[in-house]
Every structure is written in C-alpha cells, then in structure tokens.
Amino acid sequence: MAPASILLYDIPTKDPQRCWSFNLWKTRLLLNFKGLDYTTQWVEYPDIRPLLEKHLPGEEEYTLPTIHLLKDDTYIMDSLKIARHIEAIHPEPPLYLDSPLIDQLWQHLRGVLIAIQPIHIHLIATRLLSEKSTPYFFETREKDIGKSTAEWYREHEGTAWEKSTPHFSAITALLKETDGPFFMGGVVSYVDFIWAAVLLFFKTLGDDVFANVLKASGDDGESFKALLEAVQPWSARNDF
C-alpha cells in the first residue's frame, strides 16, 4: 500500500482518541469527502506551537487544523485555507466554497458559539482532553476570560441555552429553505461540513449537551439529525 500523501494534525481526546474539535472536523470531513489518502498525527495542546513554528515561522498564533502535504513538503494552517487549497488541486467533487450560504450560516453560528462558549470551554477541559493538554487549556483559557472556566460555567449555565435558541432556530430555518437534507437541498457542499462539524462537536461533548442543541433547534432537531445522517459517509472516520 502506498503511503498517505497528507498528514493531518489533530488534537486528541482521552483514550480512545478521536476527533472532537469542530475546526478539525471541518477539515476531516472535506478530506473524507474528496476521498484523499491521509494519516492523522495526534498533537497535544502544549506541543502545537513547538511543532508548527519550525515549519511556519513568523505566525502570531499556531492552531490546528494544519495539514502537511508530503509530496510538496507544504504546511497549511487554518480550515478555510486548507479547504481552498484542496479545492484548487482536487476540484471534484466540488465544495462550492463561494456559496452565499456560508456567510449566511456564519451570521447565526457566531451567535451560537458566543452564547454556548462558557459551557463548551469548561466541558472540553473536564470531559474531553487528556492529562497533558488539560492544564495548558485551563491556563490559556482562564487567562483570556479572566476567571476560572468553572466559575464562568456556573455564571452562564442557566442562560446560555436560552440565549442560543434564536440562533439555532435561524440555522434550522436556513436548512429548511430547501427539502434538504443539505443546505443546497440534495447537493452536499462545504456549508454542510461547517454545520455538521459543530453538531459533531456538541455530540462529542455529551448526550446532555446534544439534547439541549436539539431542544433549541426549533424543530426538535429533525433537520440537524437529518444532516448528520446524510454526512455519515464522511464522518465515520474520526480516529485515524
């Protein structure tokens, strides 16, 4: 068997290691959709900068997803940059990266992520991350928010889902502008991978979290569940 042509750097969970981050899921879904041969290298949070700054010097921040195109020895960081590069060199099947639906989704997705951030930041650290990544995650996030993630969680736990509901409902309405299951009806595109990645992230956080997502959706989660079922051919691979 020929070696893989792409190395995908991903952040591991506790054992069993699997993909969880919505930004990583966006890239993993598109690589699976394009049928590209890749391997996963798991990188703990404190190891991301030391790994990437050798190959991408001068960046202010080093984040995943990053891919290494082995044939050209090229490193690409950021899910959208990765998507644009992959689309340029592997245009079929198309991602429809210029669809106005992407901007329309992001108008509501930002509201979802801001409202739920006190919940998901704390649960990432307490439910998902390994012993090596957890202290780094706590330290960096608490520096950003100015308090412990537990305190932030307690302050917003009772209102976060209520604040998020209008944004979830707006995304449901956007999905229902066609007969589905995708945003473009029967045609899959990158906007589906963006939203599916977020839904997969919430599912990984826990059944209680995903139940709240479905409750906030405005249609008992029927549209969200239909989308996740439709992307299963590309979401099944999540741990290698």
C-alpha positions in Angstrom: 0.0 0.0 0.0 1.3 3.4 -1.0 2.0 5.9 1.9 -0.6 8.6 2.5 0.0 11.9 0.8 -1.3 14.2 3.5 -0.6 14.3 7.2 -3.5 15.8 9.3 -2.5 17.2 12.7 -5.4 16.7 15.2 -5.9 17.2 18.9 -6.6 14.0 20.8 -9.2 13.3 23.4 -8.7 10.9 26.3 -8.5 7.3 25.2 -9.9 6.2 22.9 -8.5 9.1 20.8 -11.0 10.6 18.4 -11.7 13.8 16.6 -13.8 16.3 18.6 -13.0 19.9 17.6 -15.4 21.5 15.1 -12.5 23.1 13.3 -10.7 19.8 12.9 -14.0 18.1 11.9 -14.4 20.6 9.0 -11.1 19.5 7.6 -11.6 15.8 8.3 -15.0 15.9 6.6 -13.6 17.6 3.4 -10.7 15.2 3.2 -13.0 12.2 3.5 -15.4 13.8 1.0 -12.6 14.3 -1.5 -11.5 10.7 -1.0 -8.0 11.8 -0.2 -5.4 9.5 1.5 -4.3 10.9 4.8 -3.0 9.9 8.1 -3.6 11.5 11.5 -0.9 12.7 13.8 -2.2 13.5 17.3 -0.7 16.6 18.8 -1.4 17.7 22.4 -2.1 21.4 23.0 1.3 22.4 24.5 3.0 20.7 21.6 1.3 22.6 18.8 3.4 25.7 18.7 6.8 23.9 19.1 5.8 21.6 16.2 4.4 24.2 13.8 6.7 27.2 14.3 9.6 25.2 12.8 7.6 24.9 9.6 5.5 28.1 9.6 7.8 30.7 11.1 6.5 34.2 11.9 2.9 33.3 12.7 1.4 35.1 15.8 -0.7 32.1 16.6 -0.3 28.4 15.9 -3.5 26.4 15.7 -5.0 23.2 14.3 -6.1 22.0 11.9 -2.9 22.1 10.0 -2.0 19.7 7.2 1.3 18.7 5.8 1.3 17.9 2.0 4.1 15.4 2.0 4.8 15.4 -1.7 5.4 19.2 -1.8 6.6 19.5 1.8 3.9 22.2 2.2 2.2 23.1 5.5 -1.2 24.8 5.5 -2.8 26.1 8.7 -6.5 27.1 9.1 -9.5 25.2 8.0 -10.6 27.6 5.3 -7.1 27.9 3.8 -6.9 24.2 3.8 -10.3 23.9 2.1 -9.4 26.4 -0.6 -6.1 24.7 -1.3 -7.6 21.2 -1.5 -10.4 22.6 -3.8 -7.8 24.1 -6.1 -5.8 20.9 -6.5 -8.7 18.4 -6.2 -11.8 20.3 -7.7 -14.0 17.2 -7.9 -16.4 16.7 -6.2 -16.9 20.4 -5.7 -17.2 22.1 -2.3 -19.0 25.3 -3.5 -16.7 27.4 -1.3 -18.2 30.7 -2.8 -21.8 29.8 -1.9 -23.5 32.8 -0.1 -24.9 30.2 2.3 -21.6 30.0 4.1 -21.8 33.7 5.1 -25.5 33.3 6.0 -24.7 30.3 8.2 -21.8 32.2 10.0 -24.1 35.1 10.8 -26.1 32.7 13.1 -23.2 30.3 14.0 -21.3 33.1 15.7 -24.3 33.7 17.9 -24.5 30.0 18.8 -20.8 29.8 19.7 -20.7 33.0 21.7 -23.8 32.0 23.7 -22.5 28.5 24.4 -18.9 29.3 24.9 -19.0 29.3 28.8 -20.5 25.8 28.5 -18.3 24.2 25.9 -15.0 25.7 27.1 -15.4 24.2 30.5 -16.6 20.8 29.2 -13.8 20.5 26.7 -11.4 20.6 29.6 -13.3 18.5 32.0 -14.8 15.8 29.6 -12.5 15.5 26.6 -8.9 16.5 26.9 -6.0 14.3 28.0 -4.0 14.8 31.2 -1.3 16.5 29.2 -3.5 19.0 27.4 -5.9 19.9 30.2 -3.6 22.1 32.4 -2.5 24.1 29.3 -6.1 24.5 28.2 -7.2 25.7 31.6 -4.3 28.1 31.9 -4.7 29.7 28.4 -8.5 30.0 28.5 -8.6 31.3 32.1 -6.1 34.0 31.1 -8.4 35.0 28.2 -11.6 35.1 30.2 -10.1 36.5 33.5 -11.6 33.8 35.7 -11.8 30.0 36.1 -13.7 28.1 33.5 -15.7 26.5 36.3 -16.8 30.0 37.6 -17.6 31.1 34.0 -19.6 28.0 33.5 -21.6 28.4 36.7 -22.4 32.1 35.9 -23.9 31.2 32.4 -25.1 27.7 32.7 -28.7 28.8 33.4 -28.9 31.3 30.5 -26.6 30.1 27.8 -29.0 27.8 26.0 -31.8 30.3 26.2 -29.6 32.9 24.6 -28.5 30.4 21.9 -32.0 29.4 20.9 -32.8 32.2 18.4 -29.5 31.4 16.6 -30.1 27.6 16.5 -33.6 28.3 15.2 -32.3 30.6 12.5 -30.0 27.8 11.3 -32.9 25.4 11.2 -34.8 27.8 9.1 -31.9 28.2 6.7 -31.7 24.4 6.3 -35.5 24.3 5.7 -35.3 26.7 2.8 -34.9 23.5 0.7 -36.2 20.0 1.0 -32.8 19.0 2.5 -31.1 17.2 3.9 -28.3 19.6 2.9 -28.4 23.4 2.8 -28.4 23.2 -1.0 -31.1 20.5 -1.0 -29.8 17.3 -2.5 -26.3 18.7 -3.1 -23.6 18.5 -0.4 -21.3 21.5 0.0 -18.8 23.0 2.4 -21.5 24.8 4.3 -22.9 21.4 5.3 -19.5 20.4 6.7 -19.2 23.6 8.7 -22.5 23.0 10.5 -22.1 19.2 10.7 -18.7 19.8 12.3 -20.3 21.9 15.0 -23.1 19.3 15.6 -20.5 16.5 15.8 -18.5 18.6 18.4 -21.6 19.1 20.5 -22.4 15.3 20.3 -18.8 14.6 21.5 -19.3 16.9 24.5 -22.1 14.6 25.7 -25.6 13.5 25.3 -26.9 16.2 27.7 -25.3 18.9 25.5 -26.6 17.5 22.3 -30.1 17.1 23.8 -30.0 20.9 24.5 -29.0 21.5 20.9 -31.9 19.6 19.6 -34.3 21.3 22.0 -33.0 24.7 20.9 -33.3 23.9 17.2 -37.0 24.8 16.8 -38.0 21.5 15.1 -36.9 19.0 17.8 -33.7 18.6 16.0 -35.1 16.9 12.9 -33.2 19.0 10.4 -30.0 18.7 12.4 -30.3 14.9 12.7 -31.1 14.5 9.0 -27.9 16.5 8.1 -25.8 14.3 10.4 -27.2 11.2 8.9 -26.6 12.5 5.4 -22.9 13.2 6.1 -22.2 9.8 7.7 -20.2 8.6 4.7 -17.6 11.3 5.6 -17.9 11.4 9.4 -17.5 7.7 10.1 -13.7 8.1 10.0 -12.9 10.0 13.2 -10.0 8.3 14.9 -7.2 7.7 12.4 
